[in-house]
């Protein structure tokens, strides 16, 4: 058969590129739609990634099933029908009501994503292996592996454009509309190729492609098609989790590991001649040894940029090794092409599932990165086994050293640690020390690297609010001056150690809203703020916004929103719709207090924009750290419609106006973007 004309080749490339772009563009869009219903935990995003990897596997399985039906035109007709069904379904799709979703959040996320984007995502996921199979059959040639690199280039472009261009400029509903138009274009292109495949299938069957005379791939190669991508996916998830939770809680930091992951795919499949195993293996061993030494010294801190750079470099060489070795083992037979991609997707799904779902269930602390390093060394030993005794000795020693690292980390994490607990919402750890000396005993609650409260147990300090909640902080002033001597009704979003309960007086009522069920037992049993408080204290489990929306008006004198100190801030708690819920729960002239003590996000202007949109006033109160009392530097924004509160001399002296930024607009459930408020200055 003669070679395809140039326009047809361009059509194949364009369809694969557009499909990959749409595949990665829809992932953050779909996940953002879930946040108002399922909370703002970073686990929502991680679970979404597990879903996307799982559906990618199903897409490759679908492509493999169609490719095996080589003697009929019905697979092409089926694909055309499913494309039409998916395009029609997008126009009528509605977000399911998850406010009363029962069961584990993971099942709710999987169900919601399946209903909203399941079929379109599956078809997009099948594009690259399916179209490569069609091309190879029509041309009676080898599989065009470079098209896989083109697919990953489209994915990388979508990844980079979404946070920098799409999200800041388009509302979520507009994003969905534009994406729907893009899917219609993709469906038309893909349906045209499917129709062309259907019309030529009868001409293709009498001849056997020359490439089919090649030997079948060995079982060892097929096993490595699965294991190599699985370890690369483990590296992606583990390094992303570690650098964003245990090094620096920087928003959008997850983009860097994913970009590195895609770049290694592109290099492996587009420029295989650049790969030199001895260089990559040498760099990987050096980086694994360096990071192992760095991580084993848990008491030593390193500059943030050096830390992030080391982990990204290690991940680059690990993923490059895995993907390049996968490419080197690629099948020669076109009929094995879809099986090759199917096993790659299966490995990616398995690696992601292990880190994202199983590790939080199996381990009380975060050992993900150490286990990923160990798996990398063990797999490198298997992959290079035929390279001679030097390779075997090198990787055997590296594997043993990394196994020792896992054991060392287990011992180190247990040091000064009273409890470790990990669940869907994160890894919690309570440490105990005797510094500073005047505190006698200090206990601190961590979620990753973020401190969620401390308590000094020396008698003079036992009932003294510390960390972000000192007497001179915004929340301290608000509680002291909001209500005179009368009994107060206080609401708090985010329990932590329950420090705010230390302000409770006899006759006060304080209600805490906490989404993580593991936090309450820790606050009750390892800290004493709750049980020492004179106030009447109640608790509301689950997402605070949903709980407040479902409750009758509590008529709070003050509602504190304390959920923005980490990187995965719950944006759904900082929108105009959320403000309406808060205002309904306030008494006349009541106060909202937002803890905006975030190293990397300039949140005060956004809170001020929300206050203006709701006809309220906002003031920023910044308090200084006081090591003698265990107080951190804290920024609180107080919001109220009661202008008299801000005229009080003490408040007027401490509070300052927040300049409104013309480039910011109030966030809604349909629009939010962290990019305009991202602080680019990194701490040393």
C-alpha positions in Angstrom: 0.0 0.0 0.0 1.4 3.5 -0.8 2.3 5.8 1.9 -0.4 8.0 3.3 -0.6 11.5 1.8 0.8 14.3 4.0 -2.6 15.8 5.0 -3.6 12.4 6.4 -0.4 12.1 8.5 -1.0 15.6 9.8 -4.6 14.6 10.7 -3.3 11.7 12.7 -0.8 13.9 14.6 -3.3 16.7 15.2 -5.9 14.3 16.6 -3.5 12.7 19.0 -2.1 16.2 20.1 -5.6 17.6 20.6 -6.8 14.6 22.5 -3.8 14.7 24.9 -4.2 18.4 25.4 -7.9 18.0 26.3 -7.1 15.0 28.5 -4.8 17.0 30.8 -6.8 20.2 30.6 -9.9 18.5 32.0 -8.2 17.0 35.0 -7.9 20.2 37.1 -11.3 21.4 35.8 -13.1 18.3 36.9 -11.3 18.2 40.3 -12.2 21.8 41.0 -15.8 21.1 40.6 -15.7 18.7 43.5 -14.2 21.0 46.0 -17.3 22.8 47.3 -18.9 19.4 47.9 -16.0 17.3 49.2 -13.8 19.8 51.0 -10.5 21.4 50.0 -8.1 18.7 51.2 -5.1 18.0 49.0 -6.3 14.4 49.2 -9.2 15.3 46.9 -6.6 16.1 44.2 -4.5 13.0 44.9 -7.6 10.8 44.7 -8.6 12.5 41.4 -5.1 11.6 40.0 -5.7 8.0 41.0 -9.0 8.1 39.2 -7.5 9.6 36.1 -4.7 6.9 36.0 -7.3 4.2 36.5 -9.5 5.5 33.6 -6.3 5.9 31.5 -5.8 2.2 32.0 -9.4 1.5 31.0 -8.9 3.6 27.9 -5.9 1.6 26.9 -7.7 -1.6 27.6 -10.5 -0.4 25.3 -8.0 0.5 22.6 -6.4 -2.9 23.0 -9.8 -4.7 22.6 -10.7 -2.8 19.4 -7.2 -3.4 17.9 -7.7 -7.2 18.3 -10.8 -7.1 16.2 -8.9 -6.8 12.9 -11.3 -8.6 10.6 -14.4 -6.4 11.1 -15.3 -2.8 10.6 -17.6 -2.8 13.6 -14.8 -1.5 16.0 -14.5 1.7 14.0 -18.3 2.1 13.9 -18.5 1.5 17.7 -15.9 4.2 18.3 -17.8 6.7 16.1 -20.9 5.9 18.1 -19.3 6.4 21.5 -17.7 9.7 20.3 -21.1 10.9 19.4 -22.6 9.7 22.6 -19.9 11.4 24.7 -20.3 14.7 22.8 -24.1 14.7 23.3 -23.6 13.7 27.0 -21.3 16.6 27.7 -24.1 19.0 26.7 -26.5 17.6 29.2 -24.2 16.6 32.0 -25.0 18.0 35.4 -22.8 17.9 38.6 -24.2 15.3 41.0 -25.3 16.4 44.4 -22.5 15.2 46.7 -23.5 17.2 49.8 -25.0 14.1 51.4 -22.6 11.6 49.9 -22.3 8.5 52.1 -19.3 6.3 52.5 -15.6 7.1 52.1 -14.7 10.2 50.2 -12.7 8.2 47.6 -15.9 6.4 46.5 -17.7 9.7 46.2 -15.0 11.2 44.1 -14.8 8.2 41.8 -18.6 8.2 41.4 -18.8 11.9 40.6 -16.0 11.9 38.1 -17.4 8.7 36.4 -20.8 10.4 36.0 -19.4 13.7 34.7 -16.4 13.0 32.5 -16.1 9.2 32.5 -16.9 8.4 28.9 -15.2 11.4 27.3 -12.0 10.8 29.4 -12.0 7.1 28.5 -12.2 7.9 24.7 -9.5 10.6 25.0 -7.3 8.2 26.9 -7.6 5.6 24.2 -6.5 8.0 21.4 -2.8 7.5 21.2 -2.6 3.7 21.3 -5.6 3.3 19.1 -4.6 5.7 16.4 -1.0 4.4 16.3 -2.5 0.9 15.7 -4.6 2.2 12.9 -1.7 3.9 11.3 0.5 0.8 11.5 -2.2 -1.4 10.0 -2.9 1.0 7.2 0.8 1.5 6.4 1.8 -2.1 7.1 4.7 -0.8 9.0 6.1 -0.5 12.5 4.3 1.4 15.2 5.0 5.2 14.9 6.4 5.6 18.5 7.1 9.3 18.0 3.3 9.9 18.1 3.4 8.9 21.8 6.0 11.6 22.3 3.7 14.0 20.5 0.8 13.0 22.8 2.9 13.7 25.9 3.9 17.1 24.4 0.2 18.0 24.2 -0.3 16.9 27.8 2.7 19.0 28.9 1.4 22.1 27.1 -2.0 21.7 28.8 -0.3 21.3 32.2 1.6 24.5 31.8 -1.1 26.6 30.3 -3.9 25.7 32.7 -2.6 27.5 35.9 -0.8 30.3 34.0 -3.3 31.2 31.3 -6.6 29.3 31.4 -7.6 29.4 35.1 -6.8 33.1 35.8 -8.7 34.2 32.7 -11.8 32.0 32.5 -14.5 31.0 34.9 -15.0 27.3 35.5 -18.3 27.3 33.5 -16.5 29.1 30.6 -13.7 26.6 30.8 -16.1 23.7 30.6 -17.8 25.3 27.6 -14.5 25.9 25.7 -13.4 22.4 26.6 -16.7 21.0 25.3 -16.1 22.8 21.9 -12.6 21.3 21.9 -14.0 17.9 22.5 -16.4 18.3 19.6 -13.5 19.2 17.4 -11.6 16.2 18.6 -14.6 13.9 18.1 -15.0 15.1 14.5 -11.3 14.5 13.8 -11.2 11.1 15.4 -14.5 10.0 13.8 -13.1 10.9 10.4 -10.1 8.7 10.9 -12.4 5.9 12.3 -14.6 6.1 9.2 -11.5 6.0 7.0 -10.3 2.9 8.9 -13.7 1.2 8.5 -13.7 1.8 4.7 -10.2 0.3 4.3 -10.3 -2.6 6.7 -11.3 -5.0 3.9 -8.3 -4.1 1.8 -5.9 -4.6 4.7 -6.8 -8.1 5.8 -5.5 -10.2 2.9 -1.9 -9.1 3.5 0.2 -9.6 6.6 2.3 -6.6 7.6 6.0 -7.3 7.2 6.7 -6.3 10.8 4.5 -9.2 12.0 7.3 -11.5 10.9 9.3 -10.2 13.9 9.5 -12.5 17.0 7.1 -12.0 19.9 8.2 -10.1 22.9 9.6 -12.2 25.7 7.7 -12.6 29.0 10.5 -10.7 30.8 10.0 -7.7 28.6 6.2 -7.8 29.1 6.7 -7.8 32.9 9.0 -4.8 32.7 6.5 -3.0 30.5 4.4 -3.0 33.6 7.0 -2.6 36.4 9.1 0.2 34.9 6.1 2.6 34.4 4.8 1.6 37.9 8.0 2.7 39.6 8.0 6.0 37.6 4.4 6.6 38.7 5.5 5.9 42.3 8.3 8.4 42.0 5.9 11.0 40.6 3.3 10.7 43.4 5.8 10.2 46.2 8.1 13.1 45.3 5.1 15.4 44.6 3.7 14.6 48.1 7.0 14.9 49.8 8.2 18.3 48.4 4.8 19.9 48.8 4.0 18.6 52.3 7.4 18.0 53.9 9.7 20.6 52.3 7.6 23.6 51.3 3.9 24.0 51.2 4.1 26.1 48.0 0.9 26.3 45.9 1.2 25.0 42.3 4.4 23.1 43.2 2.8 19.9 42.0 3.3 21.2 38.4 7.1 20.7 38.5 7.2 16.9 39.2 4.4 16.3 36.7 6.2 18.4 34.1 9.4 16.4 34.7 7.5 13.2 34.4 6.1 14.1 31.0 9.4 15.5 29.8 11.1 12.1 30.4 8.4 10.4 28.4 9.0 12.8 25.5 12.8 12.3 25.6 12.5 8.5 25.8 10.1 8.2 22.9 11.0 11.2 20.7 14.8 11.2 21.1 15.9 7.7 22.1 19.4 8.2 20.7 20.1 10.7 23.5 19.8 8.0 26.2 23.0 6.7 27.6 22.4 4.1 30.2 25.8 4.4 31.9 25.3 8.2 32.4 21.7 8.0 33.7 22.5 5.0 35.9 25.5 6.8 37.4 23.6 10.0 38.1 20.7 8.0 39.6 22.9 6.1 42.0 24.6 9.3 43.1 21.3 11.1 43.7 19.7 8.2 45.5 22.7 7.9 47.8 22.8 11.7 48.4 19.1 11.9 49.1 19.3 8.8 51.3 22.0 10.5 53.4 20.0 13.8 53.5 16.8 12.1 54.6 18.4 10.0 57.2 19.7 13.1 58.9 16.2 14.2 60.1 17.6 16.8 62.5 19.5 18.7 59.7 17.6 21.2 57.5 18.7 22.3 54.0 17.7 25.3 51.9 14.4 24.9 50.2 15.5 25.4 46.7 18.4 22.9 47.2 15.9 20.4 48.6 13.4 20.8 45.8 16.1 20.7 43.1 17.7 17.5 44.5 14.3 15.7 44.5 13.4 16.9 41.0 16.8 15.8 39.7 16.5 12.4 41.3 13.0 12.0 39.9 14.1 13.1 36.4 16.8 10.4 36.2 14.6 7.8 37.8 11.7 8.4 35.4 14.1 8.8 32.4 15.7 5.5 33.3 12.3 3.8 33.6 10.8 5.3 30.4 13.9 4.9 28.3 14.3 1.2 29.3 10.6 0.7 28.6 11.1 2.2 25.1 14.2 -0.1 24.6 12.0 -3.1 25.3 9.2 -1.9 22.9 7.6 -4.7 20.7 8.6 -5.1 17.1 5.2 -6.4 16.1 2.5 -3.8 15.5 -0.1 -6.3 16.9 1.6 -6.0 20.3 1.5 -2.2 20.3 -1.8 -1.8 22.2 -0.7 -4.4 24.7 2.5 -2.5 25.2 0.5 0.7 26.0 -2.0 -1.2 28.1 0.8 -2.5 30.4 2.3 0.9 30.6 -1.0 2.3 31.7 -1.5 -0.6 34.1 1.8 0.1 35.7 1.1 3.8 36.0 -2.3 3.1 37.6 -0.7 0.5 40.0 2.1 2.9 41.1 -0.3 5.8 41.7 -2.8 3.6 43.5 -0.1 2.2 45.8 1.1 5.7 46.8 -2.2 7.6 46.7 -4.6 5.0 48.2 -2.7 2.1 49.9 0.1 4.0 51.7 -2.3 6.1 53.7 -4.1 2.9 54.8 -0.9 0.9 55.5 1.4 3.3 57.1 0.9 5.8 60.0 3.6 8.1 58.7 4.7 9.2 55.3 7.3 6.8 54.0 6.2 7.1 50.4 9.4 8.7 49.0 11.7 6.1 50.8 9.6 3.2 49.4 9.7 4.7 45.9 13.4 5.0 46.1 13.7 1.4 47.3 11.4 0.2 44.5 13.5 2.2 42.0 16.8 0.5 43.1 15.2 -3.0 43.2 13.8 -2.6 39.7 17.0 -1.2 38.3 18.7 -4.3 39.7 16.2 -6.5 37.7 16.3 -4.4 34.6 20.1 -4.3 34.4 20.7 -7.9 35.6 22.0 -8.9 32.2 24.5 -6.0 32.2 27.1 -8.0 34.1 28.4 -8.4 37.7 29.2 -4.7 38.1 25.6 -3.7 37.6 24.4 -6.4 39.8 26.8 -5.5 42.6 26.0 -1.7 42.2 22.3 -2.1 42.4 22.3 -4.8 45.1 24.3 -2.5 47.4 22.0 0.5 46.5 18.9 -1.6 47.2 20.3 -2.7 50.6 21.2 0.8 51.5 17.8 2.1 50.7 16.1 -0.6 52.7 18.3 0.6 55.6 17.0 4.1 54.9 13.4 3.0 55.4 14.3 1.4 58.7 16.2 4.5 59.7 13.3 6.8 58.9 10.9 4.6 60.9 13.2 5.0 64.0 13.7 8.8 63.4 10.0 9.5 63.0 9.3 7.7 66.3 11.8 9.9 68.1 10.0 12.5 70.2 6.7 11.5 68.7 3.7 10.7 70.8 1.4 9.6 68.0 1.4 9.3 64.2 -1.9 8.9 62.3 -2.6 9.0 58.6 -5.9 9.0 56.7 -7.5 10.5 53.7 -7.0 14.0 54.9 -3.3 13.8 55.7 -0.5 12.6 58.0 -0.8 13.9 61.6 2.0 13.8 64.1 2.3 15.0 67.7 5.8 15.7 69.0 6.9 16.4 72.5 10.1 18.2 73.6 11.5 20.2 76.5 12.4 23.3 74.7 12.3 26.2 75.5 13.1 25.4 79.2 10.5 27.7 80.7 7.8 25.6 79.0 8.8 22.4 80.8 7.0 20.3 78.2 6.0 21.4 74.7 3.6 19.4 72.4 3.1 20.3 68.8 0.6 19.0 66.2 1.9 18.8 62.7 0.1 18.0 59.4 3.0 17.4 57.1 5.3 20.3 57.9 2.6 22.7 58.9 2.2 23.3 62.6 -1.5 23.3 63.6 -1.0 24.3 67.2 1.3 24.0 70.2 0.9 23.9 74.0 3.3 24.7 76.8 2.6 22.6 79.9 4.4 24.6 82.6 1.7 25.9 85.1 2.0 29.6 84.1 1.5 28.7 80.4 -0.8 25.7 80.4 -3.9 27.8 79.6 -2.2 30.5 77.6 -2.9 30.5 73.9 0.2 30.0 71.8 1.2 29.8 68.1 -1.1 31.9 65.9 -3.6 32.7 68.7 -1.7 34.9 71.1 -3.4 37.7 73.1 -2.0 40.4 70.7 -3.0 38.5 67.5 -6.1 39.4 65.5 -8.1 36.6 67.0 -7.0 37.5 70.5 -8.1 41.2 70.0 -11.4 40.2 68.4 -12.3 37.8 71.2 -11.3 40.4 73.9 -13.2 43.3 72.3 -16.1 42.0 70.4 -18.7 41.5 73.1 -17.8 43.3 76.4 -18.5 41.1 79.4 -21.5 39.3 78.1 -21.5 35.6 77.2 -20.2 34.9 73.7 -21.1 32.5 70.9 -18.0 31.5 68.9 -17.6 29.4 65.9 -14.3 28.0 64.7 -13.5 26.3 61.3 -10.5 24.1 61.9 -9.9 22.5 65.3 -6.2 21.9 65.4 -5.2 21.6 69.1 -8.3 23.5 70.2 -6.2 26.5 71.2 -9.1 29.1 70.8 -10.9 27.2 73.6 -8.4 28.8 76.0 -10.3 32.1 75.5 -13.6 30.5 76.7 -15.2 32.0 79.8 -18.0 30.6 81.9 -21.2 31.0 80.0 -19.5 31.1 76.5 -20.4 28.6 73.8 -17.8 27.5 71.3 -18.5 25.3 68.3 -15.7 23.7 66.3 -16.0 22.5 62.7 -13.5 19.9 61.7 -13.3 17.7 58.5 -10.6 15.3 59.7 -12.0 12.8 62.2 -8.5 12.0 63.5 -8.0 15.5 64.9 -10.6 15.5 67.6 -9.2 12.6 69.6 -5.8 14.1 69.4 -7.0 17.5 70.7 -9.0 15.9 73.5 -6.4 13.5 74.8 -2.9 15.0 74.0 -3.7 18.7 74.6 -5.7 20.2 77.4 -7.1 23.4 75.9 -10.5 21.8 75.4 -11.0 20.2 78.8 -9.5 23.1 80.7 -11.8 25.6 79.0 -14.7 27.1 81.0 -16.8 27.4 77.9 -19.5 24.9 76.7 -17.9 23.2 73.7 -19.5 21.3 70.9 -18.2 19.8 67.6 -19.5 19.4 64.1 -17.8 16.8 62.0 -17.4 17.0 58.2 -16.8 19.9 55.9 -17.5 23.2 57.6 -19.2 24.9 54.8 -21.6 22.0 54.3 -22.3 21.8 58.0 -22.9 25.6 58.4 -25.2 25.6 55.3 -27.3 22.8 56.8 -27.6 24.2 60.3 -30.0 26.9 61.4 -28.4 30.2 62.2 -26.1 29.9 65.2 -25.9 33.7 65.6 -22.2 33.7 66.3 -20.6 36.8 67.7 -17.4 35.6 66.0 -16.7 33.0 63.4 -13.0 32.1 62.9 -12.0 30.6 59.6 -8.6 28.9 60.3 -7.9 26.7 57.3 -5.4 28.6 55.1 -1.9 28.0 56.5 -1.0 25.1 54.1 -0.5 24.8 50.4 -3.8 23.0 49.5 -6.0 25.8 50.9 -9.7 25.0 50.7 -10.7 27.6 48.2 -14.4 26.7 48.6 -14.2 28.3 52.1 -13.1 31.6 50.5 -15.7 32.5 47.9 -18.7 34.8 47.8 -21.0 31.8 48.2 -19.1 30.8 51.4 -19.4 34.4 52.7 -23.2 34.2 52.3 -23.2 31.1 54.4 -21.0 32.8 57.1 -23.1 35.9 57.2 -26.3 33.9 57.8 -24.6 32.3 60.8 -23.5 35.6 62.3 -25.4 37.7 64.9 -26.0 41.3 64.0 -22.7 43.1 63.9 -20.8 39.8 64.3 -17.2 39.3 63.2 -15.5 37.0 60.7 -11.8 36.3 61.5 -9.6 34.8 58.8 -6.2 33.3 59.7 -4.2 34.3 56.6 -0.8 33.4 58.0 0.5 31.8 54.8 4.1 32.0 53.7 3.4 31.7 50.0 0.0 33.3 49.4 -0.9 37.0 49.7 -4.5 36.3 51.0 -5.5 39.6 52.6 -6.3 41.4 49.3 -8.5 38.5 48.3 -10.4 38.5 51.7 -10.8 42.3 51.3 -12.3 41.8 47.8 -14.7 39.3 49.3 -15.7 41.7 52.1 -16.3 44.5 49.6 -18.4 42.3 47.4 -20.5 41.4 50.4 -20.9 45.0 51.7 -18.5 44.5 54.7 -15.3 46.1 55.9 -12.0 44.3 56.3 -8.9 45.1 58.3 -5.6 43.3 58.7 -4.0 42.7 62.1 -0.4 41.5 62.0 1.2 40.4 65.3 4.9 39.8 65.9 6.4 36.5 67.1 7.1 36.3 70.8 9.4 33.3 71.7 9.1 34.0 75.4 5.3 33.1 75.2 5.5 30.6 72.3 3.6 33.0 69.9 4.2 32.9 66.1 4.0 35.9 63.8 0.4 35.9 62.7 -1.8 37.7 60.2 -5.5 37.8 60.7 -8.1 39.7 58.6 -11.2 40.8 60.6 -14.4 41.3 58.5 -17.6 42.9 59.8 -20.4 45.3 58.8 -20.1 46.9 62.3 -17.8 49.9 61.6 -17.8 50.8 65.3 -15.7 47.8 66.1 -12.8 49.2 64.1 -13.1 52.6 65.8 -12.2 51.1 69.2 -8.8 52.6 70.1 -7.0 49.3 70.6 -8.3 47.9 67.3 -7.6 51.1 65.4 -4.0 51.1 66.6 -3.4 47.5 65.6 -5.5 47.2 62.4 -4.7 48.6 59.0 -6.6 49.0 55.8 -6.0 46.5 53.0 -5.4 48.1 49.6 -7.7 46.6 47.0 -5.8 45.3 44.0 -7.4 46.1 40.6 -6.1 42.8 39.2 -8.0 40.7 41.7 -11.7 39.9 41.8 -13.7 38.2 44.5 -13.5 34.4 44.1 -16.7 32.4 43.5 -17.4 28.7 43.2 -17.1 29.3 39.5 -13.9 31.3 39.5 -10.7 31.2 41.6 -7.0 31.4 40.8 -4.0 31.2 43.1 -1.6 32.6 40.6 -2.3 36.3 41.1 -1.7 36.0 44.9 1.3 33.7 44.8 4.3 35.1 46.6 7.4 34.4 44.6 9.9 35.1 47.3 11.0 31.8 48.9 12.3 31.6 52.4 15.9 30.7 52.9 
